[in-house]
């Protein structure tokens, strides 16, 4: 979805259309949840401190986020997706992967499916969506950002190498600034440069992640679209407008713990185990015999009847000062305190909170025979 939160606000309040809209609480520690394309012309971006956004665009209309409304619209978008496929993996309220290798509407190609979905969203919800069509997830993700807003971009299998080669390595998923800098020290700036490195070289430098880099540079991604990922952790978090002493924290910690507990009651006590599908994608080598398996067996599991959901850990974490991560052990009274409460299960290690200075945006995270045929695609919307 294009500038989702801001677009919903503009749709529901016609007087905001054409104006720079910033979805954020006002305050020194608030961050931008979303910015309309009118605001982006001034350099305003998501996750930017709200005070900086206000300096960049003094005439912007600031609106507090209404996540209840955004979730409702997100569910409407999801219902449109379900008309075409059940293989939907949500990434956030405004983004999802769809596997339309076998779509419900019998449309001949993934491109036709994407065009139809975008038109239905426009007609029924009065919002715009951008889509990318490609043989696998990571290429579909890149393609979905290629012609924003309100765009559609298709990467055909035979175009993968020519499309990837000139891209900066930073466009590859999970290649952050640190990895990008390491690659630059090796004279690697583009995907074409990365493709020149042999697998053993990448493994020596980056360990197991080197295998991932080797595959991405060649357009290979075997990660399947996994619908209905089970909830593995629940958290409640707050960042205070003004600094709070540790001795004053008890009622705030109790409030967050109560919010976490209430949210945990919505967990299905028989959470489905992840359904997984493995199939060679992108430029993966064709198995002996010259045919790719249409799809490996898709499996799912549930806890036995009557077996209660057991929590692995319950953590209440206090983050102090400017530290991005907190791990217990407070040596002195802090100048600034933020707090978070966590509940996790399913074999997940006790979590460590990723602190964001300001109001963190909470995002719900519930999750062929002919490889040249356009219908064998993933769509990222």
C-alpha positions as CSV (number, residue, x, y, z in Angstrom):
1,X,0.0,0.0,0.0
2,X,1.2,3.5,-0.8
3,X,1.8,5.8,2.3
4,X,-0.9,3.6,3.9
5,X,-1.7,5.5,7.2
6,X,-1.5,8.9,5.5
7,X,-3.5,7.7,2.6
8,X,-6.3,6.4,4.9
9,X,-6.4,9.8,6.6
10,X,-6.6,11.7,3.3
11,X,-9.3,9.3,2.0
12,X,-11.5,9.8,5.1
13,X,-11.0,13.6,5.3
14,X,-11.2,15.0,1.8
15,X,-9.9,18.4,3.0
16,X,-6.6,16.7,3.5
17,X,-6.2,15.6,-0.1
18,X,-3.3,17.3,-1.8
19,X,-1.9,18.5,1.5
20,X,1.3,17.3,3.2
21,X,0.1,14.9,5.9
22,X,2.3,13.5,8.6
23,X,1.0,10.7,10.9
24,X,2.8,11.1,14.2
25,X,2.2,12.3,17.7
26,X,3.7,15.7,18.4
27,X,6.6,15.7,20.8
28,X,10.4,15.7,21.2
29,X,10.5,11.9,21.3
30,X,7.9,11.1,18.7
31,X,8.7,9.6,15.3
32,X,6.9,9.7,12.0
33,X,4.6,6.7,11.4
34,X,3.8,7.7,7.8
35,X,4.1,10.6,5.5
36,X,2.0,11.4,2.5
37,X,3.7,11.9,-0.9
38,X,3.1,15.6,-0.6
39,X,5.1,15.6,2.6
40,X,7.8,13.4,1.2
41,X,8.6,16.1,-1.4
42,X,10.0,18.1,1.6
43,X,12.2,15.2,2.7
44,X,9.9,13.8,5.4
45,X,10.2,10.0,5.8
46,X,8.8,7.3,8.1
47,X,10.8,6.7,11.4
48,X,12.1,10.3,11.2
49,X,11.9,12.3,14.5
50,X,8.7,14.3,14.4
51,X,10.5,17.5,15.3
52,X,12.8,17.2,12.3
53,X,9.7,16.5,10.1
54,X,8.2,19.7,11.4
55,X,11.3,21.7,10.6
56,X,11.4,20.2,7.1
57,X,7.7,20.8,6.4
58,X,6.3,23.5,8.7
59,X,3.0,23.5,6.9
60,X,2.4,19.8,7.3
61,X,-0.8,18.6,8.9
62,X,0.2,16.3,11.9
63,X,-2.3,13.7,12.8
64,X,-2.1,11.2,15.7
65,X,-2.1,7.6,14.4
66,X,-5.4,5.6,14.6
67,X,-4.2,2.0,14.5
68,X,-7.7,0.6,15.1
69,X,-8.8,2.2,11.8
70,X,-5.7,1.2,10.0
71,X,-6.1,-2.4,11.1
72,X,-9.7,-2.4,9.9
73,X,-8.7,-1.2,6.4
74,X,-5.8,-3.7,6.4
75,X,-8.3,-6.5,7.0
76,X,-10.4,-5.2,4.0
77,X,-7.3,-5.4,1.8
78,X,-6.6,-8.9,3.1
79,X,-10.1,-9.9,2.0
80,X,-9.4,-8.8,-1.5
81,X,-6.2,-10.8,-1.5
82,X,-8.1,-13.9,-0.4
83,X,-10.3,-13.8,-3.5
84,X,-7.2,-14.7,-5.5
85,X,-5.1,-16.9,-3.2
86,X,-4.9,-18.4,0.3
87,X,-1.1,-18.2,0.3
88,X,-0.7,-14.8,1.9
89,X,2.2,-13.8,4.1
90,X,1.6,-10.5,5.9
91,X,4.7,-8.4,6.6
92,X,2.9,-5.5,8.3
93,X,-0.5,-3.8,8.1
94,X,0.3,-2.4,4.7
95,X,2.4,-5.1,3.0
96,X,2.2,-8.8,2.2
97,X,3.6,-11.5,-0.1
98,X,1.2,-13.5,-2.2
99,X,1.9,-16.8,-4.0
100,X,-0.4,-16.9,-7.1
101,X,1.2,-19.9,-8.8
102,X,-2.3,-21.3,-8.7
103,X,-4.8,-18.5,-8.2
104,X,-8.5,-18.9,-7.4
105,X,-9.7,-16.7,-10.2
106,X,-8.1,-18.7,-13.1
107,X,-6.3,-15.5,-14.4
108,X,-3.7,-16.6,-16.8
109,X,-0.7,-14.7,-15.4
110,X,0.5,-13.2,-12.1
111,X,0.6,-9.8,-13.8
112,X,-3.1,-10.1,-14.5
113,X,-3.7,-11.0,-10.8
114,X,-1.7,-8.0,-9.6
115,X,-3.5,-5.7,-12.0
116,X,-6.9,-7.0,-10.8
117,X,-6.0,-6.7,-7.1
118,X,-4.8,-3.1,-7.6
119,X,-8.0,-2.2,-9.4
120,X,-10.2,-3.8,-6.8
121,X,-8.4,-1.9,-4.0
122,X,-8.7,1.4,-5.9
123,X,-12.4,0.8,-6.7
124,X,-13.6,-0.6,-3.4
125,X,-11.3,1.1,-0.9
126,X,-10.4,4.2,-2.8
127,X,-6.7,3.7,-2.0
128,X,-3.7,2.9,-4.2
129,X,-1.4,0.0,-4.0
130,X,1.9,-0.8,-5.7
131,X,2.8,-4.3,-6.7
132,X,5.9,-6.2,-7.8
133,X,5.7,-9.5,-9.8
134,X,8.7,-11.8,-9.8
135,X,9.7,-15.5,-9.5
136,X,10.5,-15.3,-5.8
137,X,10.0,-13.2,-2.7
138,X,13.1,-11.0,-2.5
139,X,12.7,-10.0,-6.2
140,X,9.0,-9.3,-5.7
141,X,9.9,-7.1,-2.8
142,X,12.4,-5.0,-4.8
143,X,9.9,-4.8,-7.7
144,X,7.1,-3.6,-5.5
145,X,9.1,-0.5,-4.6
146,X,10.3,0.1,-8.1
147,X,7.4,2.2,-9.4
148,X,5.8,3.7,-6.3
149,X,3.3,5.2,-5.9
150,X,0.5,3.4,-7.7
151,X,2.8,1.3,-9.8
152,X,3.3,-2.2,-11.1
153,X,6.7,-3.7,-12.0
154,X,7.3,-7.1,-13.4
155,X,10.7,-9.0,-13.4
156,X,10.6,-11.9,-15.9
157,X,12.8,-14.9,-15.2
158,X,15.1,-14.2,-18.2
159,X,15.5,-10.6,-16.9
160,X,16.8,-11.4,-13.4
161,X,20.5,-11.1,-14.2
162,X,20.2,-7.9,-16.2
163,X,18.0,-6.3,-13.6
164,X,20.1,-7.2,-10.6
165,X,23.6,-6.5,-12.0
166,X,23.6,-2.7,-11.8
167,X,21.9,-2.5,-8.4
168,X,23.9,-1.3,-5.4
169,X,24.4,-4.2,-3.0
170,X,22.5,-2.2,-0.4
171,X,19.3,-2.9,-2.3
172,X,19.6,-6.6,-1.5
173,X,17.5,-7.7,1.5
174,X,19.3,-7.9,4.9
175,X,22.3,-6.0,3.5
176,X,22.5,-3.1,5.9
177,X,25.0,-0.3,6.2
178,X,27.6,-2.4,8.1
179,X,27.6,-5.2,5.6
180,X,27.6,-2.7,2.7
181,X,30.7,-1.0,4.2
182,X,32.4,-4.4,4.5
183,X,31.6,-5.2,0.9
184,X,33.0,-1.8,-0.2
185,X,36.3,-2.6,1.5
186,X,36.4,-5.6,-0.9
187,X,35.7,-3.3,-3.9
188,X,32.1,-4.6,-4.1
189,X,29.6,-1.9,-4.8
190,X,27.1,-3.5,-7.2
191,X,25.4,-6.8,-7.5
192,X,27.5,-7.5,-10.6
193,X,30.7,-7.0,-8.4
194,X,29.3,-9.3,-5.8
195,X,28.5,-12.0,-8.4
196,X,32.2,-12.2,-9.3
197,X,33.1,-13.6,-5.8
198,X,33.2,-17.3,-5.4
199,X,31.2,-19.0,-2.7
200,X,34.2,-20.0,-0.5
201,X,35.4,-16.4,-0.5
202,X,32.1,-15.2,0.8
203,X,31.8,-18.0,3.4
204,X,35.2,-17.2,4.7
205,X,34.3,-13.5,5.1
206,X,30.7,-13.7,6.2
207,X,30.1,-17.2,7.4
208,X,26.7,-18.8,6.7
209,X,25.5,-15.4,5.6
210,X,28.0,-15.6,2.7
211,X,25.8,-18.4,1.2
212,X,22.8,-16.1,1.3
213,X,24.8,-13.3,-0.4
214,X,25.9,-15.7,-3.1
215,X,22.4,-16.8,-3.8
216,X,20.9,-13.3,-3.8
217,X,23.4,-12.0,-6.2
218,X,22.2,-14.7,-8.6
219,X,18.5,-14.1,-8.0
220,X,18.0,-17.3,-5.9
221,X,15.6,-17.3,-3.0
222,X,14.0,-20.5,-1.9
223,X,12.0,-18.9,0.9
224,X,8.3,-19.9,0.5
225,X,5.3,-17.7,1.1
226,X,4.2,-18.8,4.6
227,X,0.6,-17.9,5.5
228,X,-0.6,-17.8,9.1
229,X,2.7,-17.5,10.9
230,X,2.1,-18.3,14.6
231,X,2.4,-15.5,17.1
232,X,5.7,-16.1,18.9
233,X,5.9,-13.0,21.2
234,X,3.7,-10.2,22.4
235,X,5.0,-6.9,23.7
236,X,3.7,-3.6,25.1
237,X,6.0,-0.6,25.0
238,X,6.0,3.0,26.0
239,X,8.4,5.9,25.7
240,X,7.9,8.8,28.1
241,X,7.5,12.4,27.0
242,X,9.7,13.4,29.9
243,X,12.4,11.5,31.9
244,X,11.1,9.3,34.7
245,X,13.1,8.2,37.7
246,X,13.4,4.5,38.3
247,X,11.7,4.8,41.7
248,X,8.6,6.1,40.0
249,X,8.3,3.3,37.5
250,X,6.2,0.7,39.3
251,X,2.7,1.8,38.2
252,X,4.0,2.1,34.6
253,X,5.5,-1.3,34.6
254,X,2.3,-2.8,36.1
255,X,0.2,-1.0,33.4
256,X,2.4,-2.5,30.6
257,X,2.3,-5.9,32.1
258,X,-1.5,-5.8,32.2
259,X,-1.6,-4.7,28.6
260,X,0.7,-7.6,27.6
261,X,-1.4,-10.0,29.6
262,X,-4.7,-8.9,28.0
263,X,-3.1,-9.2,24.5
264,X,-1.8,-12.7,25.3
265,X,-5.4,-13.9,26.0
266,X,-6.1,-13.5,22.3
267,X,-3.5,-16.2,21.4
268,X,-4.9,-19.4,20.0
269,X,-3.9,-22.0,22.6
270,X,-3.5,-24.4,19.7
271,X,-1.3,-22.2,17.5
272,X,-0.6,-23.8,14.2
273,X,3.0,-24.6,13.5
274,X,4.3,-22.8,10.4
275,X,3.2,-24.3,7.1
276,X,6.3,-24.6,5.0
277,X,6.7,-25.1,1.3
278,X,10.1,-25.6,-0.4
279,X,10.5,-25.2,-4.1
280,X,13.5,-24.0,-6.2
281,X,12.8,-20.4,-7.1
282,X,14.5,-17.8,-9.3
283,X,17.7,-19.1,-10.9
284,X,18.0,-22.1,-8.7
285,X,19.5,-25.1,-10.6
286,X,16.9,-27.4,-12.2
287,X,17.0,-30.9,-10.6
288,X,18.0,-34.0,-12.6
289,X,15.4,-34.8,-15.1
290,X,15.0,-31.2,-16.2
291,X,11.8,-30.5,-14.3
292,X,11.2,-28.5,-11.2
293,X,8.9,-30.1,-8.6
294,X,5.6,-28.3,-8.7
295,X,5.5,-28.0,-4.9
296,X,6.9,-30.0,-2.1
297,X,4.5,-31.4,0.5
298,X,3.0,-28.6,2.6
299,X,2.8,-29.5,6.2
300,X,1.2,-28.0,9.3
301,X,1.0,-29.1,12.8
302,X,-1.1,-28.3,15.9
303,X,-0.7,-29.1,19.6
304,X,-2.5,-32.2,20.7
305,X,-6.0,-31.6,22.0
306,X,-6.0,-30.5,25.6
307,X,-2.4,-29.6,25.6
308,X,-2.2,-26.0,27.1
309,X,0.0,-23.3,25.6
310,X,3.1,-23.0,27.8
311,X,5.0,-19.7,28.0
312,X,8.7,-19.9,27.7
313,X,9.4,-16.6,29.4
314,X,7.9,-13.4,30.8
315,X,10.2,-10.4,30.9
316,X,9.8,-6.9,32.1
317,X,12.6,-4.8,30.8
318,X,13.6,-1.3,31.7
319,X,15.7,0.6,29.2
320,X,17.8,3.5,30.5
321,X,19.7,6.5,29.1
322,X,20.5,6.4,25.4
323,X,21.3,2.7,25.2
324,X,19.6,1.0,22.2
325,X,19.5,-2.3,24.0
326,X,19.1,-3.1,27.7
327,X,20.1,-6.3,29.4
328,X,19.5,-5.8,33.1
329,X,21.8,-4.7,35.8
330,X,21.3,-1.0,36.7
331,X,24.3,0.6,38.3
332,X,22.8,4.0,39.1
333,X,19.6,6.0,38.9
334,X,19.0,6.7,35.2
335,X,18.4,10.1,33.6
336,X,15.9,8.6,31.1
337,X,13.8,5.5,31.5
338,X,11.6,3.6,29.0
339,X,9.9,0.3,29.8
340,X,8.6,-2.7,28.0
341,X,6.9,-6.0,29.0
342,X,7.3,-9.1,26.9
343,X,5.6,-12.5,26.7
344,X,7.0,-15.3,24.5
345,X,6.4,-18.9,23.8
346,X,7.2,-21.6,21.3
347,X,10.9,-22.1,22.0
348,X,11.8,-18.5,21.4
349,X,14.6,-17.2,23.5
350,X,13.8,-14.4,26.0
351,X,13.6,-11.3,23.9
352,X,15.8,-8.2,24.1
353,X,13.9,-5.0,23.4
354,X,14.9,-2.9,20.4
355,X,14.4,0.7,21.7
356,X,13.2,3.4,19.5
357,X,13.4,7.0,20.9
358,X,9.8,8.1,20.5
359,X,6.5,6.5,19.8
360,X,7.1,3.2,18.2
361,X,4.7,2.2,15.5
362,X,3.1,-1.2,16.4
363,X,2.7,-3.5,13.5
364,X,0.7,-6.7,13.5
365,X,2.6,-9.7,12.5
366,X,0.2,-12.7,12.7
367,X,3.8,-14.4,8.0
368,X,6.3,-25.3,-11.2
369,X,6.7,-27.2,-14.0
370,X,7.6,-24.3,-16.3
371,X,9.7,-21.7,-14.5
372,X,9.4,-19.3,-17.4
373,X,5.6,-19.2,-17.2
374,X,4.5,-15.9,-15.9
375,X,1.9,-17.5,-13.7
376,X,4.6,-19.0,-11.5
377,X,5.1,-15.9,-9.4
378,X,5.2,-14.3,-6.0
379,X,3.5,-10.9,-5.7
380,X,4.5,-8.3,-3.1
381,X,1.8,-5.7,-2.6
